[in-house]
Amino acid sequence: MAADAQTGVLDTAWAQIPHSPQATTGIGSFTRARVERIIALAGGIGSVIIGAQAFFAALGSTDEAPEWHAALMIIVFGSLGVMILACLIGRGIRVAAGAFALIYVMALAAWPVATAGIPPTSLDEPWIWYLVNLATLAAVLAFPFPLQIAWTILAPVLFGLVRMMQADFSPEFWPTVALDVSFALILGGVILTLGWLFRSVAVNVDETRAEAVASYAQAAAADAAEQERVSVAALMHDSVLAALIAAERATTPRERTLAATMAREALTRLANTEQDAHEGTDEPWDAAAIAHEITEAALELGVDVDVQREIDTSSSPIPGRVARAIVLAATQAVANAIQHAGGAGLGIAVTAHGGRVRVEVHDAGEGFDLDAIPDDRLGIRASIFARVAAVGGQTDLETGAHGTVVRLTWQAPAT
């Protein structure tokens, strides 16, 4: 119960932090999700600019054989276009970026074959060089950090190698190619470093936020427990003890009746200390309404149970305070079945005939020993037995290796 309370407080604390559709995965990835989205958007926009430059340079390229030129353009720019689209819409980024990084390296590997027998006409870089750092960017978006480093080095070095192979290792190409490779390595290193830096900062911020929210949740849970202790202590002093004193001093039938009424009300309030709802009016309910309320309460607890109904339409209405007590007691029985039996074999049945209504909650857990439950655990004694007894009802409990059955029965008094 304490763990559940702290989890609820943690969720409440986390809900105070503004969310957006891009980052709803939880406390631990709040900032990281935003940073990833920013990196993807910046990468997509930058790829559009650089990709357009490379595309127009490729249109008039005579470095490759005609049959290779069209194929390389379609494969390389097609995969680049898919990566750009994924970055802009925020879907499938890793797959698209990883595919482009691999395709670009394979296109570089095929460059000597595509340019075989066609010597370069100038020292100007071929169109495929413009995309070297986009391969690094794709690796940053798609791969783990060791592969990012490998791609940052591999793409420029491989370009330098295939470019020199195309030029037949002519000495006049060495300075230009060395400059191109060093420039690509430096720019790729900047891209890699920025990606690592932003992600590291985001992770640190998320960890700090998670620790802060957890600390807040712990403090709030401790405060809530203290407030509950104070409330119960005040209730015990003002209601229960007052009822006991009145019963001790009662000497006439009327005084005894009043003392019994005070005790019944005190037990009801004590049993309801875990509930937010007030006692409400005593307007009559029917058994179908009880079944409906129990179903809704079970749904709020996270289980969808088909409540079996055997209700005589001519049965007498049930006072509101009685109906509420039965619903709350049945809800507690369902909560116990979920917590201690994992909801195994959970079933609920509501029967009503004449002036008698019965709610049965059963599960297929391992059972428990009621006498072994500590006195400070009120889930059974106060929330079920005392609550039902306070409205003149009866609770029967059967538990064992076969499971647990809780029966709540109320009989209208004879008129």
N, C-alpha and C positions, 0 to 999 in steps of 0.2 A: 504493500500500500504506500509506504514511504517513497519507494522508487517511482511508482506511478505518479505520486504527487509532484516529485521533483521534475519528472519528465514533462508533466503538464505545465509547471511553472517555466521550464526551459523553453517550451514551445511558445508560451505567452511572451517571454522576453524577446525571443527571436522575432515574433510578429511585430514588435515595436520598430524594427529596422526596416526602412523602405525597400520594397522588392520591385523588380521589373521582369518582363517576360524573358529576358536574356539570362537571368540568374535566379532561379528558384530551386536550386538543387540542394540547398541546405547551408548551415552556418559555415561549414568547412570549405566551401567553394564560392562564397559570396563575391569576393573581389577577384579571385582567379577567373571566374566565368566572364566577368566584365573585361578583364585584361585580354583574355583569349579573343573576345569579340572585337576589341579594339585592334589587336594585332592582325586579325583576319581582315577587317575592313581596310586598314592601312595597306596591308599586303595586296588586297584585291585592287585598290585604286592605283597603287604603284605599279602593279603588273599590267594594268591597262595602258599606262603611259609608256612603259618600257616595251611592252609587247607590241604596241602600235609602231614604235620606232623600228623594232626588229622586223615587223611584217612588211613595212614599206621598203626597207632595205632588201628584204628577200624577194620582193616582186621583180626586181631587175637583176637578180643574181645570176652570174654565169659560172660560178665556181663549181657547181655540181653538174653531173650529166642530166639531161632533160628528164629521163625516166625517174631519176632519184630526186630531182628538185621538187616535183609535185608531191611525191609520196612523203618526203620529209616535212614539207610545209603543212600538209594535211594532218599528219600525226602529231607534230610538235605543237603547232598553233591550235589544233583541235583540243589536245589535252590541256593546253594553257587556258583556252577559253572555258573549259569545264571547271578548272581550278578557280578562275576569276569569278565565275557565276556562284560557285559554292561559297567563296569568301564573302560575296556580297549578300547572299541570302542567309548565310549562317548554317547551312546544312551540308553534311557530307564533306566537310573540309579536309579531314585527315585522309580520307580515301582519295579524293581528287588531287590533293597536293602530293601525296605519296606516289600516285600514278604519274604525274608530270615529272617529278624528280627522277623516277626510274626511266621514263621514256626519253627525257633529255640526255641522260648519260648514255643510253643505248644509241641515240642519234649521234652523239659525239663519237662513240665507238665505230659507227658506220660511216663517219665522215671521210676517212681515207679511201674507202671503197667507192663512195659517191663521187669523190673528186679525182679518182684514179685517171691518169693520163691528161688531166686538165691543169696545167701549172697556173698559179695565181698571177693575175695581171697587174696587181699593185700590192703595196704594203698595207693597204686599208684592211681592217678587220672584216671577216665575213659576217653575214647576218646572224649566224648561230652564236657568235660571241656575245651579242647583246643580251642573251638569255642566261648567261652563266650564273649571275647572282640571283636570278629568279629561281634557279635550281636550289641554291642555298636557302632562299626564302621558303620554298616548298618543303625542304627538309626540316626547317624550323617549325613549320606548321604541322608536319605529319610524323616526324620521327622522334625517338628518345634522344637525349642529349649526346651520347657517344656517336650515334649515326649523324647527328647534325654536324659535329666536328668533322667527321669523315667526309661528308658531302661538301663542306666548306673548302676542304683541301682538294678533294678528288676532282670536282668540276673544273676549276681553273687549271690544275695541272694536266688533266686529260685534254683540255682544249689546247694548251700549249704543245702537248705532244702531237696531237693530230694535225695541228696547224703547221708544225715543222715537217711532219711527214708529207703534207700536201706540197710544201715548198721544197721538198727533197733536202731538207736541212741546209738550205742555202745560208751562208754567213750573213747576208744582208738582212735576213728576217730575224736573226737572233735578238737584236736590241728591241725591235718592235714587239715581238712575241713575249720577251721577258717583261717588258713594261706592261703589256696587257695582262699577263698572268699575275704580276705583283699587284696591279690595280684591283683585279678581281679578288685576289686573296685578302687585301685590306678591306675592301667594301664588304666582302662576305663575312670577314671577322667582325665588322661593325654590326652587321645584321644579326649574327649569331649572339654577340655580346648583349645587344639591346633586348633580344628575345629572352635570353637567360636572366638578365637584370630585372625586367618587368615582371616575369613570372616569379622570381625569387621574392621580390617585394610583395607581390600579391599573396603568396603563400604565407609570408610572415604576418601580413595584415590579417589574413583569415585566421591564423592561429591565435593571434592576439585577441581578435574579436570573439572567437570561440571561448577562450579562457575568461574573457570579461563577462560574457553572457552566462557561462557556467557558474562563475562566482556570484553573479546577480541571482541566478536561479537558486543557488545554495542558500544565500542570505534570505531570499524571499520565502523559500520553503521553511527555513528555521523560524522566520517571523510568523508565517502562517500557522506552524505547529504551536508556537507560543500563544498566539491569539486564540487558537482552538482550546488550548489548555485553560486559558483564562476564562473563556466563555463557558466551558463545561464546569469549571470550578464555581463560577457565579451561579450557573443553573442549579448545581447541586446545593449550593447554600440557600438560594432564594426559593427554590421550588420543592426539591425533594426533601430537604431537611424541614422545611416549613410544613410539608404534608405529614411527615413523621411526627412532628411535634403536635400537630392538630389531632392526629390519630391517638397519640398517647393521652391527650387531655380530654378526648371525647368521652362523655358520660351518658348522653341521651341518644336515642335512635337517630334523631335529626343530625346531631353533631357527628355521629359515626358515618352517616350518609355523606355529609359534606366533606369529611376527611377522606373518604374513599374516592369522591369526585376529584379532590385536590391531588390525591396520589395518582389517579388515572391520568390526569392532565400533565402532571410532572413526568410520568413515564413516557407519555407521548412526546413531550418536548425533548426529553433526554434522547429518545430514539431518533428524533428528527434533527439532531445537531449536525449530522453530515449532509443534510439536504438543504438546498437553497430555497425551495418552495415553502410558502407559508401554509398554515393549516387550511385556510380557505373557508368557504361556507359549508354548511351541512346539507346542501341541496342534494336530493337523492340521485343515485347512479343506477344504471342497470348492469347486469353481468357482462353484456357485450362491450360496454365502455371500459370495464376493468380489463377484459382481454385485449382490447385495443391499446390501452395505456401500457400494459405489460409488454406488448409487441414493440411499441415505440421505444420503451426504455431499453429493451434488449438490443434494438438497432443502435441506440446511442452507445451501448457497450461494445459494439462491433460484431454482433452476431445476428443472423437472420433466422429466427426460429418460427416455425409454423405452429402457432398456438392452437391446440385442439379445443374445440368448443362443444359443450353439451349443455345447452341453455334452453330452459323452458321459458317460452315467451310470456307465460302467465306468472312467472315467479315474481316475488315481491321486490320492490325497489330497495336499494341498499343506501343507508345514510352516507353522506359524502365523507365524513371523517373516517368511517369504517372502510369505505372503498379506497380512500387514499392510503390508509394504513396497510391494507392488503397489497396494493400496488407497490408501495415502497418496500414492504417485506419481501414480496416476490422478486423485486428488482435486486435486493440484496442477496437473495438466494441464487439468482442467475449470476451475479457478480462473483459470488463464492465459487460457483461451478466453473466459471471461466478461469478464475485465478488459481484454484487448487486442483481442478480436474482437466484444465485445458479445454473446457467445453465439450469433452468427449461424451457422446450419447445424450447431449442436452435436449430436454423436451419439457414442454409446458402444457398443462391441461387446465381448463376452466369449466367447472360444472355448476349449474344453478337449478334448483328445483324448489318450488314453494318459497319458504323464507330462508333457505339454506344455500350458501355459496361456498365453493371449495376451489382453491388453486393448488395445483400440484406441480412442483419443479423437481425434475430428476436428472441425474447424470450417471455416467458409467465410470466414475473415477475410482480411486482406491479406498475411499471412505476416510473417516477420522474418528478420533476418540474425543467426545465432547468434554469429558471431565479433564482431559489433558490440556485443553485450551486455557491459556493464562487468563486471569480475571480481568486484565486490562484490555483484552481483545473483545470489543463489543459488537462485532459483525453478526454473530449469531444471537447472543443473549439480549442485546438492546435493540438492534435493528430488525430482528425477526420476532423472537419470543416476547420481549417486552412490548414491542409496538403492537402486535396482534392482541396480546393480553389486555393492553390498555383500552381497547375498544370492545372488549368482551368476547374476543375470539379465542381460538385454540390452535396451537401449533404442534404437529406430530413430526418427529424426525426419525428416519430409519437410515442407518449408515453401516457400511461394511465393505467387504472386498468386492461385492457386486456393484457398488455405487452408493449414491446417497439420494434419498427421497425426502423432500420437505413438503408437508401438507398444511395448508392454511385454511382453517374452517371458521365460518361465522354463521351463527344461527340467529335469526330474528327472534326477539323475545316474544313469548306468548302474550296475546292481548286479552 
